[in-house]
């Protein structure tokens, strides 16, 4: 929480995930795999402009119509197949009803999401947290980078271990988990880059005594 407070003090509430509907958020979680959110948002805008940003429309649309719209998000054929598979699953399992989906027990819903083509742990957890309001902490490459440099990932090297580390040491709060994830993303993009700008980092002087391993003495 000391780390979160320092980030919140620098960046303010991030109001993340940006989406007009929960379904748009879920599709965005798939499209942002291996690309920046800026690229994914361009593909989402293209889907919206083509009146395809809905489960029935995406499930029924020919792949040749959807794929070109996803070009900004890269791997357009692969991702067209993935968002179609998800749309079909969402329609089949829950009648495209978020309330029905969110009513599922968290671990069971996570297991079912992981059974959908192209949905891995990070994407599933984004959907659980941001669309369904489940208190599940999302771990991504930025989380590993930031907390690896702080020396806090050695005790939890894999996805599940690092997720457990956060959830054990934080209150179980959906709003906190959402904003903490967004704060980490902002830090990684702004200062904790591949070549970090340690002198500008809001975590430079923490009262907890942590020291970034990439910053030197």
SULUR-V340333 format. One record per pair of residues at least 24 apart in sequence whose C-alpha atoms are under 7 Angstrom apart, sorted by the first residue. I is the first residue (numbers start at 1). J is the second residue. D is the distance in whole Angstrom. If there is no record, write none. Layout:
i=I j=J d=D
i=I j=J d=D
This chain:
i=3 j=203 d=7
i=4 j=180 d=6
i=6 j=202 d=6
i=6 j=203 d=6
i=7 j=183 d=6
i=7 j=202 d=6
i=10 j=202 d=7
i=13 j=179 d=7
i=14 j=179 d=6
i=14 j=182 d=6
i=14 j=183 d=7
i=15 j=179 d=7
i=16 j=178 d=7
i=16 j=179 d=7
i=16 j=182 d=6
i=17 j=130 d=7
i=22 j=131 d=5
i=24 j=53 d=7
i=25 j=131 d=7
i=26 j=127 d=6
i=26 j=131 d=7
i=27 j=83 d=6
i=29 j=123 d=6
i=29 j=126 d=7
i=30 j=83 d=7
i=30 j=123 d=6
i=31 j=73 d=6
i=31 j=79 d=7
i=32 j=73 d=7
i=35 j=73 d=6
i=39 j=72 d=5
i=39 j=73 d=5
i=40 j=72 d=7
i=40 j=73 d=5
i=42 j=72 d=6
i=43 j=69 d=6
i=43 j=70 d=5
i=43 j=71 d=7
i=43 j=72 d=6
i=43 j=73 d=6
i=55 j=87 d=5
i=55 j=91 d=7
i=55 j=96 d=7
i=58 j=84 d=6
i=58 j=87 d=6
i=59 j=84 d=5
i=59 j=87 d=5
i=59 j=88 d=5
i=82 j=117 d=6
i=82 j=118 d=6
i=85 j=116 d=7
i=85 j=117 d=6
i=86 j=116 d=6
i=102 j=132 d=5
i=106 j=134 d=7
i=129 j=174 d=7
i=130 j=178 d=7
i=133 j=174 d=6
i=134 j=174 d=6
i=135 j=172 d=6
i=135 j=173 d=6
i=135 j=174 d=5
i=137 j=163 d=6
i=137 j=167 d=7
i=137 j=177 d=6
i=138 j=181 d=7
i=139 j=163 d=6
i=142 j=184 d=7
i=142 j=185 d=6
i=142 j=188 d=6
i=143 j=184 d=6
i=146 j=188 d=7
i=146 j=192 d=7
i=149 j=212 d=5
i=149 j=213 d=5
i=149 j=214 d=6
i=150 j=210 d=7
i=150 j=211 d=6
i=150 j=212 d=4
i=150 j=213 d=6
i=151 j=213 d=7
